[in-house]
Amino acid sequence: MWHLSLIVTSRSNLDTQSLCAALATDCETNWVNPESFELNLTESKCKDLRAMWNTRMRGLIATDEVLKVFAKHS
């Protein structure tokens, strides 16, 4: 089995909550503390894990970019 873990903390608690919410339909997340959450991915094949990881990272990056735009215009 292949396993990857990521702990996410963003610029603000609200941004971190938004990033966590963006992953709600993709994978399970667990709050590590009030400012950070963790996601864990486990796959039997390395190439499948890489694909799942890339998908999650693209989603986080896209959400983060949207949050940056909103922060500039609020």
N, C-alpha and C positions, 0 to 999 in steps of 0.2 A: 504494500500500500504506500501511496505517496501522500504527504500531508503538508499543507502550508497554513500559516497563521499570520494575521495582520491585526495590529492594534491601531485604531484610528482616533486621532484627536485633531480637531480643526481650529480655526481662528477664534471661534466662539462656541459656547455650548449649543446655541441654536443652530449654528452651521453643522456641528457634529451630529445633532439630532436629525437634521435634514439629510445628511449623508447616510446615516443609518436607515432612515425611512426609504431612501432611494434603493436600498438593497432588500427591502422587505419581501419582495416576490422572488428574489434570486437565491437567497441563502439565509441560513439562520445566523443571527447576530446575538451577542451577549454583552451587556454593559459591564465593563471592568470596574469602573468607578463613575461618578457623575459627569466626568468630562471625556471619557473614552469608551469605545466599544471595540469588540473583537469579532473577527470572522475567521472561521476555520473551514478549509476545504480538504477533502480526502477523496482520492480517486485511486483505482487500481492500476491505471496506466498513466505514465508521466505525461504523454501527449494530451490526454484528457484533462489532467490537472492544469496543464499550461493553458489550454483553451478556456477552462472555467475561470482561471485566474485572470486571463486577459479580458474576458467579458466583464468580470467584476470591476477591474481597474478602469476600463473604459467608462463604465457607468459612474464610478466615483469621480473620475476626471470631468466628465460632462456635467455632473451635478455641481461640482466645485466651480466650474466656469460660470454656470448660471448664477450661483450664489454671489460670485464676484461682480457680475453685471448688476444684479439687484442691489448690492451694497453701494455701487457707484451712483445709482439713481435714486437712492432713498434719502 
